Amino acid sequence: MRSDPKVFALWENLTPLGRNEFICWVDDAKQPATRQRRIERTCEEILEGKKRPCCWAGCIHRADKAPSRWQQAVLIDKKGKSGP
């Protein structure tokens, strides 16, 4: 991202919450290849003017609102459980 000054400038202009949601979306990927695709997509979406990741329920770390029922059931509960 820093290698493209235009993307980096747009990134710097995102709100801290918007940047955090992109970071969490990328970090949520389990495989390096998926993570790399999400980084590339983040750059594309920022250039398109998007402020948050497309098609993602949102970061479970948001302090300004409670997690939705979906986030609670799918993201939080599963992360707290150990293997099958």
VENURPE-V851815 format. One record per helix or strand. SS is the DSSP state (hx for helix, st for strand). FROM is the first residue (numbers start at 1). TO is the last residue. If there is no record, write none. Layout:
BEGIN
[[SS;FROM;TO] [SS;FROM;TO]]
END
This chain:
BEGIN
[[hx;5;13] [hx;16;27] [hx;32;47] [hx;69;80]]
END
